[in-house]
Amino acid sequence: MPTSSVVQILTGAIAPVIVISGVGLLLLSITNRYGRAIDRARLLKRDLEQSEPGHARVKHLEEQLQHTHQRARLLRASMIYASGTIFFVSLTILSLFAEGVLGLHLDFVALPFFALCLIALVVSIYYSIRDISVSLTALDLELSSRAPR
């Protein structure tokens, strides 16, 4: 295989590889947020177990725990779709290499994989934005419980 063909194949695969790098950073950020939500849920659960039944604080802790659990579910969905993005972009790269190396015409394979990659990325970002909204609601709830008495 001539060197120019190899360079052409590698050049065609660079854009999808950049997507993997960007999504990897997004996934790192989401994973950190997920870990913080899980840690927060554990602390809230411990506080809830130590609180006296019927105390006003119990209702507040239950609401906080509900919001934190919702955030964890949203972040998990975001991580799943971000991982799906990497999976589909990997299939895109594989089909591009197969097309170039084997001389196959697999455009009909690479394009749908890349489209699925972009759809998964959009859905991942959607869930990430929803998490930000829910976390702000949880913060509002926390601040309202600390209002001057």
N, C-alpha and C positions, 0 to 999 in steps of 0.2 A: 504494500500500500504506500503510495507516495506521501511524502511529508506534508505537502499542501493539503491532501485529503484529511490527514490527522488534525492539522491546524483548523481546518474548516469544521470538523466534528467538534473539537474542543470549544471553538468560538460559539457554535450553536448551543452548547450546553452551559455556557457561562451565566446567562440570565437566570435559568432555573436554579443554578447553584447559589446565586446571590439571594434568591428567595429563601433558600434553606437557611442561610446565615441570618437574614432578617427575622425569620420566624423563630429561629433558635433564641434570639435575644428576647423576642416577645414571650416565648415559652418560659424563659428564665424568670422574667418579671412576673408572669402569671403564677408560676410555681412558688415564688417568694410570697406573693399575696395569699395563695392557698395555704401555705404553711402558717402564716400569721393568723388566718381565719381559724384554722384547726386548733392552734395554741389558745386563741381567745375562747373558743368553744369549750375547751377543757377547763380553763379557768372559771368560766361562767358556770359550768356544770358543777364544779367543786364548790363554788360560792352558793349555788342553789341547794346543794345537798347539806350545807352547813347552816342554812337559814332556817329560822323557825317557821313551821307551817302556819299559813294564814297571815303572815307578816306582809306589809305592803311591798317590801323589797322583793318578795318572791315573784310577784306579778311582773315587776320590772325586769328581773333576771330572766324570767321565762321569755319575755318579749325580746330581750337582747340575744338570748340563745337562739330564738327562732330566726332573727335577722342574720345572725352569724352562720347558722346552718344553711339558710338560703344562699348566702354569699359563697359558701363552700361548694354548694351544688352548681352555682353559676360558673365558678372558677374551674371546677372539674370539667364541665361541658366545654369551656373555652380551651382547656388543655387538650381535651380529646380532639377537638376540631383543628387545633394548631398542629397536633401530631398527625392528623389526617392530611393536613396541608403538606407536611414534609413527606409523607408516604406518596401522595399523588405527584409531587414534584420529582420524587425519586423515580417513579414509574415513567414520567415524562423524559427524564434524562436517559433512562435505560432504553426507551423506545427510540430516542434520537441517536444513541450510540448504535443500536441494532440497525437502524436505517443507514447510518453512515458506514459502518464496518461491513455489514452483510449485503449492502446495496439494496436493501428492501425499501419499499415506499410505504412507510408507516405513518404518514402525516395524519391519517384518519385515526390513529391510535394516540399520538403525542398530543394533538390539540384537545381532545376530550379530557385527557389526564390533566393537562394544564388548566383547562376550564374548571375541572373539579377541584384542583388545587386552589384556585382563586375563590371559588365558592366557599370552600372550607375555611379559608383565611377570613373572608368577610363574616362568616358565622362566628368564628372564634373572637373576632374583634367585637362583634355585637354582644356576646356574652360577657366579655371583659368590660364593656361600657355599662352593661346592666349591673355588674358587680359594683362599679364605682357609684352608681345611683343608690343601690341598696346600702352600701357602706356609709353614704352620707345620711341616709334615713336612720341608720343605727346610731350615728354620731349625734343627730338631732335628738334621738330618744335619750341617749346618755346625758346630753347637756340639759335636757328638760328635767331630768331627775336631780340635777344639781342646782336647780333654781334656788334663789334665796328663800329662806323660810320665814 
